[in-house]
Amino acid sequence: MINKEKLKKAYDLGYRTMQINILDIGVSYALDMFNYTYPAGEPYKGSLESYYYMKGEFDALFNAVEEAA
């Protein structure tokens, strides 16, 4: 059974962590770090919980880029 609360916590943690990274190193370097960790074109091999963490990171980056535009 999927624990939606656990997945939301993973997403929220990923989002907050990436926000901190963006503040510390900037959007460009945070994006580089994200792309290094999750290379484009390679299948994702992690757990569902870590996928939600990654999605939180991605959404934080996306929102930061949107705000900067």
C-alpha positions as CSV (number, residue, x, y, z in Angstrom):
1,M,0.0,0.0,0.0
2,I,1.3,3.5,-0.9
3,N,1.7,5.8,2.1
4,K,0.7,9.2,0.6
5,E,1.8,11.1,3.8
6,K,5.3,9.6,3.5
7,L,5.5,10.5,-0.1
8,K,4.3,14.1,0.6
9,K,7.0,14.4,3.3
10,A,9.6,13.2,0.9
11,Y,8.5,15.7,-1.7
12,D,8.4,18.6,0.8
13,L,11.9,17.7,2.0
14,G,13.2,17.6,-1.5
15,Y,11.6,21.0,-2.2
16,R,13.0,22.6,0.9
17,T,16.5,21.1,0.4
18,M,16.6,22.5,-3.2
19,Q,15.4,25.9,-2.0
20,I,18.4,26.0,0.4
21,N,20.8,24.9,-2.4
22,I,19.4,27.6,-4.6
23,L,20.0,30.2,-1.9
24,D,23.5,28.9,-1.1
25,I,24.9,28.2,-4.6
26,G,22.4,29.8,-7.1
27,V,20.0,28.4,-9.6
28,S,22.5,27.6,-12.2
29,Y,24.8,25.5,-10.0
30,A,21.8,23.9,-8.3
31,L,20.5,22.9,-11.7
32,D,23.9,21.5,-12.7
33,M,23.9,19.5,-9.4
34,F,20.4,18.2,-10.1
35,N,21.4,17.2,-13.7
36,Y,24.5,15.5,-12.4
37,T,22.5,13.5,-9.8
38,Y,19.7,12.6,-12.2
39,P,21.2,12.5,-15.7
40,A,18.8,13.1,-18.6
41,G,17.9,10.1,-20.7
42,E,18.8,7.5,-18.0
43,P,16.0,5.5,-16.4
44,Y,15.2,6.3,-12.8
45,K,16.3,3.5,-10.5
46,G,15.3,4.7,-7.1
47,S,12.4,4.1,-4.8
48,L,9.0,5.8,-5.0
49,E,9.8,7.8,-2.0
50,S,13.1,9.0,-3.5
51,Y,11.2,9.8,-6.7
52,Y,9.0,12.2,-4.8
53,Y,12.0,13.7,-3.2
54,M,13.5,14.3,-6.7
55,K,10.2,15.7,-7.9
56,G,10.3,18.2,-5.0
57,E,13.8,19.2,-6.0
58,F,12.7,19.6,-9.6
59,D,9.7,21.7,-8.8
60,A,11.8,24.0,-6.6
61,L,14.2,24.6,-9.5
62,F,11.3,25.1,-11.9
63,N,9.7,27.6,-9.7
64,A,13.0,29.5,-9.1
65,V,13.6,29.7,-12.9
66,E,10.0,30.9,-13.4
67,E,10.4,33.6,-10.8
68,A,13.7,34.8,-12.4
69,A,12.2,35.1,-15.8
